[in-house]
């Protein structure tokens, strides 16, 4: 690159070189000087022009930078990515980006000339007041600030984020503020949406578990950090699962929305309602601890939720159970209050549902005892504390023993025998039922294998055990190891297994059926009794629950009609029937008459150990004999009361030994013919008609014409007794025709 010549260089080197040239050309010195001056002038003009050109270039360059910056700022404002503002030294706006004013719904002339702080909304919330005070502080104290959130005082909710710096002149005097801002409205809406998802239930709009726990903790602490009284309701819907199972989950969701709406209306501003998930709800009631008020509120909630709902055109009825935990004073953790409410809810459900229970210390003791039993149950199997007993199942037509139902017993080393109704639910909740159920199945198959003939063994399968999915493998392994035929094993399941498992359980049923194992539907008629699954599931037998069998032979009982319907249904589907719980000859005769194929109950034998069952099979050659009372006896009250027995215009003296609502046993009258009718004077001026049903010597049993309430019996009657009555006997097989006592008018 060639370096340009400077004027000094030209003078130093150029002029001396011109002198020889002038001499050779015979030029005068004057001409030479003029030539040099002209050259210097020309060079000066060139240099000046170059300098001017450089200054113009540099000025144009600076102008381009200013224009470019202005263009970028304009684009920044026009795109809505941000905006600018400026105030004077008194905090009055001198400039604001016109576009942001338009988007806010304001005109620039309505903003410029006003205090910047006047744009902040006044809605009375502490956060907004804090932001207003913060902005005013920075403007008055002339300190910089950054990304300060403020809500704008306009009809539509809008939020700004503003930053600013003080402006000083060359002498350091404060001139005002300049700053920038961005619109936070969209971001705030997005944040609110995320907060809604994080803190509130998406289905019902109620507070979710996280939020309700936060509110509970806040309520317990109070505003000053001191412990304050608070009550927690834990609520669970009754029969909600039935809605999901019958109408589907969308209908269940619609029902939950209606439940949430009712809860909010009843609770109102007394507390906050939250949904924990599923059909569980919590209600936090700050400072409300008066028992009468809480009882009134609980009753209103239960009554409101029990009213009919309309879901997808169908009327639905559910209920609710409530557990109540009250904190009055002292320090308490939210988790402890939740635990107490949960224990009280468990107690409410155990009481029959549709009610409420307050937490009591005894509930915690019961829960502790339950945990102790759970720990003991974990080791019971290994210590040999569990045993099996067997109750015979009889063919109704032949009275032949066709098999046994196996039942589990637990003999606790210190507590004695514990009922299966107690330890089976514990085993299910503690996830012990799988191991226990497998042991029962293998032991039962091994026992039936050593008994003569092809007896069947019926084993109850827990819904939890069935849901594990390995019941088919466990059953087939037990069959293979013991060598019995698959048809000798009968698995008894309840309808809840089907309702809980759906299609997966149907596949399990089909696999078991294909293997040859028999399936029995247990406790039919006590649950949902949905008939639709009977055509889907290949049951071999329906077991009629004992609640229908016991008392079915009594006068006026509707149970016989129910049994007849179940038997008819089973016959149509090609299934056997077993009537459970038969105890009397009348009940046995009834189930035989109604067509039940099998019967099981105390009339043929209680559950017995294997050795007793072996004796039963051997001594009677595989047959059983019915033994027991002829009919069920209603609970009787033992009394010793002399009464008047009125017949045919005469009054005899009798002694009542026991009495029930429907009849009594009376001493004092000999050999009374069955069917004889009396008027019994039970107490003063109270008579009841009665008919003799049996008589032996001086004792007879009578049936009242109408049932009486034993609790209403008053003082005994007072009547004259004629002496010389010869034990009431006047002739064999008949009452005396002569008045042995003073004649009285029969009532």
Helices and strands as residue ranges (DSSP letters): H 7-9, I 10-14, H 15-24, H 29-78, E 83-87, E 93-96, H 98-104, H 108-111, G 116-119, H 126-141, E 145-151, E 159-168, E 174-183, H 185-199, H 209-221, E 230-238, H 240-247, H 249-267, G 268-270, E 272-277, E 280-286, H 291-306, E 309-311, E 314-316, E 319-327, H 334-350, E 356-358, H 361-380, E 386-395, E 401-412, E 416-418, H 420-429, H 433-450, E 456-460, H 463-467, H 471-482, G 486-488, E 489-493, H 495-501, H 503-515, E 518-524, G 531-534, E 541-544, H 546-549, H 559-572, E 576-580, H 585-594, E 598-600, H 610-619, E 637-647, E 650-660, E 663-667, E 677-683, E 686-696, E 699-704, G 710-712
